[in-house]
Amino acid sequence: MGKFVVKEVNSGFKFDLKATNGQVIASSEVYSAKPSCLKGIESVKKNAPIANLENQLVEGYEVMKNPKFEVYADKSGEFRFRLKAKNGEIIATSEGYKAVDSCMNGVESVRKNSENAVIE
């Protein structure tokens, strides 16, 4: 089972979602207050398992309805995903991956690990 780790940073609070192996598979923005951060976690738990997959690497890709995972290539050519809630807000982002398959595995890992994850 995955876990959400809440951390206090200079400008507020953020969370990382870790897979069972301890790897960080998604991170949040920085929230100004801890209750907001915890709401972000609840949003990931609710949206990730039902989110559509929008593969922006495919030419002429179909724009999916929120909630959704958007898979894309960043400026340095690495592959990333972001999870958007029903309202279109980005609620979690990934690290950069060298391979598309690894990025897609990351999406599936967030789906699998978020729903029943504990909060630390």
Steps between C-alpha positions, in 0.01 A plus 500: 500500500621847418532790739475876488781679681420858601801731535536853624709710261608866506179638356244249633420130467526243221449127465671216321321179411731204551452152357539192720871489407552851642542669160336841460250463214323838518538833679274794572536872468582696815190584702495796738339300782497136612117460475521603132775244444283229658211602270740457206575145618128422522458633147776270369347201683161574346609594146800279415314165488235636258712745299510481122835471320587773251814404310629831363791319334270370226442733206139618493436354847146501634441762768351313794259622766626576852598334724790384286865412485683700234811328367742736322865568414670787683750747351795269573331207321406308813153352539274617783141484613273730694172411664220751462189504721145538368538881521815493283740579785832310495506295821812284446798485266766241425874503474658486154531157338744402224255249347130536415427153642647601836278810503190292421599259780517804728142592410383147580696503824324822610162346411582187701677657799295814566149380581576317825827675586567599859600855589818561699 
